[in-house]
Amino acid sequence: AAHDVVIPTIRMDDPDASSKLRHACQHAGFFFLEGHGLEPAEIDAVFEQSKRLFALSSQEKETLSDKVMSRGYTKMSEETLDPAVQTEGDTKEGYYIGCDIPPS
């Protein structure tokens, strides 16, 4: 069908990985990543912890939000990825992580 989307598989050791990642993000919106070195048990543990996190109450999750650093919990409808065409926020919640970068 016209709406079928193929989710590309990208290997970390592919010399063209960065261009393939960009294309996947712009066109499919998703990708499978291979060659990352994570063991299946590590991936399973992360999924288990994410289930525990998102099962918390809204009040508990909101204590994990850091608006200053744009890290931590983001509640449902808080973000709008395409404000030019969206009238409501995105139907997702998330948890953002990143390295601390000291002020220069």
Secondary structure, DSSP 4 states (H G I P E B T S, - for coil): -TT-----EEETT-TTHHHHHHHHHHHTS--EEES----HHHHHHHHHHHHHHHTS-HHHHHTTEETTTTEEEE-TT---S-TTT-SS--S--EEE--------
